[in-house]
Amino acid sequence: MAKKPRKQQSGATPAIVALEKAGTVFSVRAYEHDPAAPSYGEEAAEALGVDPSRVFKTLVADVDGVLTVAVVPVSGSLDLKALAVAVGGKRAAMADPAAAERTTGYVRGGISPLGQRKRLPTALDASAGAFATICVSAGRRGLEVELSPDDLAALTGAVLAPIARP
């Protein structure tokens, strides 16, 4: 039996659909993506006029053979050792980009922690708790969602841990 097509409003990404389905309070923030931008996250922060410590990038790592999502501020970088500890692993390395895209259903630079094809273990940097709202990818380059870090953690099942380096 064929699967029924998923109802989506025009232009809604799986991340936005997941937020709507959960009844979460959020706002969509769009900007014109520049394909030549050296950093997707820094580009988003600058284009939206948001402090880079409040804009979080979604990275996919391999922790002991398990693809794992790390959500860290664009103003810092991921501490792979801290990520491994946060999710109960021993070793972490950045995942193969093709594996990350295939597993999440999103393209690099547009990977959202929400609405992924396969739900992956997730860690959110503890610094997110300092803000009422943070911005994360909405599932497409040039599109962010702003929501509370508590809602993001609840929807993704994320552990909050100090996984970023300044």
C-alpha positions in Angstrom: 0.0 0.0 0.0 1.4 3.4 -1.0 2.0 6.0 1.7 -0.3 9.0 1.7 1.5 12.2 0.6 2.2 14.4 3.6 0.1 17.5 3.7 2.3 20.6 3.7 1.5 24.2 3.2 3.2 25.7 0.2 6.9 26.3 0.9 6.8 24.7 4.4 9.9 22.6 5.2 9.6 19.4 7.3 11.0 21.5 10.2 8.2 24.0 10.0 5.6 21.3 9.6 7.0 19.6 12.8 6.7 22.8 14.7 3.2 23.5 13.5 2.1 19.9 14.3 3.5 20.2 17.8 1.7 23.5 18.4 5.0 25.2 19.2 5.3 29.0 19.3 7.9 30.0 16.7 8.6 32.6 14.0 10.1 32.1 10.5 13.0 34.4 9.6 14.0 34.5 5.9 17.0 36.1 4.3 18.6 36.1 0.8 21.2 33.3 0.9 24.5 34.1 -0.8 26.0 30.9 -2.3 29.5 32.5 -2.0 29.2 33.0 1.8 32.0 31.2 3.6 29.9 30.3 6.7 26.2 29.6 6.5 25.6 30.4 10.2 27.5 33.6 10.3 25.7 34.7 7.1 22.4 34.0 8.8 23.3 36.0 11.9 24.5 39.0 9.9 21.6 38.9 7.4 19.0 38.7 10.3 20.8 41.2 12.5 21.0 38.7 15.4 23.9 38.2 17.8 25.9 35.2 16.5 25.8 33.6 20.0 21.9 33.4 19.6 22.1 31.7 16.1 22.8 28.0 16.3 24.2 25.8 13.6 23.2 22.1 13.2 26.1 19.8 12.8 26.1 16.0 12.3 28.8 13.9 13.9 29.5 10.2 14.2 29.7 9.2 17.8 30.9 5.6 18.2 29.2 4.7 14.9 26.0 6.5 15.6 25.1 9.7 13.7 24.4 12.4 16.3 23.2 16.0 16.0 25.0 18.8 17.7 23.4 22.2 17.9 26.0 24.9 18.8 26.2 28.7 18.4 27.7 30.0 15.1 30.0 32.2 17.2 31.8 29.0 18.4 32.8 25.6 17.3 31.9 22.0 18.2 34.0 20.3 20.9 33.8 16.7 19.6 35.1 15.2 22.8 32.5 17.1 24.9 29.8 15.9 22.4 30.8 12.3 22.9 30.7 12.6 26.7 27.3 14.4 26.5 25.7 11.5 24.6 27.5 8.7 26.5 30.0 7.9 23.9 33.8 7.6 23.7 34.8 9.0 20.3 33.3 11.5 18.0 34.2 12.7 14.5 32.4 14.9 12.0 30.0 12.7 9.9 30.4 12.3 6.2 28.4 15.1 4.6 26.6 12.8 2.2 25.6 10.5 5.1 24.4 13.5 7.1 22.3 14.7 4.1 20.9 11.3 3.3 19.9 10.6 7.0 18.4 14.0 7.8 16.8 14.7 4.5 18.3 18.2 4.4 21.3 19.7 2.4 24.4 20.9 4.1 24.0 24.5 5.2 20.2 23.8 5.6 20.2 20.9 8.0 17.7 21.6 10.7 17.5 19.8 14.1 13.8 19.5 13.5 11.7 17.4 11.1 14.6 15.1 10.1 14.0 12.0 8.0 15.3 9.9 10.9 15.4 11.1 14.5 19.0 11.2 15.7 20.4 11.6 19.2 20.8 15.3 19.7 22.8 17.6 22.0 22.1 21.3 22.4 24.9 23.5 23.7 24.1 24.7 27.3 24.7 28.3 26.3 21.2 28.2 24.6 19.6 28.4 28.0 20.8 32.0 28.5 18.4 33.2 25.8 14.6 33.4 25.7 14.8 32.4 22.0 17.4 31.1 19.6 17.5 30.7 15.8 18.2 27.4 14.1 17.9 26.3 10.4 14.3 25.8 9.2 15.6 23.2 6.7 16.6 25.4 3.8 19.5 27.8 3.2 18.2 31.3 3.8 15.5 30.2 6.2 15.7 30.1 10.0 13.1 29.5 12.8 13.2 31.4 16.1 12.0 29.4 19.1 12.7 28.9 22.8 15.6 26.6 23.5 13.3 24.6 25.9 10.9 23.9 23.0 13.8 22.9 20.7 15.2 20.5 23.4 11.7 19.0 24.0 11.0 18.5 20.3 14.3 16.9 19.5 14.8 15.0 22.8 18.1 16.9 23.1 20.4 16.8 26.1 21.7 20.2 27.2 25.5 20.1 27.7 28.5 22.3 27.2 29.5 21.0 23.8 30.8 24.3 22.2 34.1 26.0 22.3 34.3 29.8 21.9 
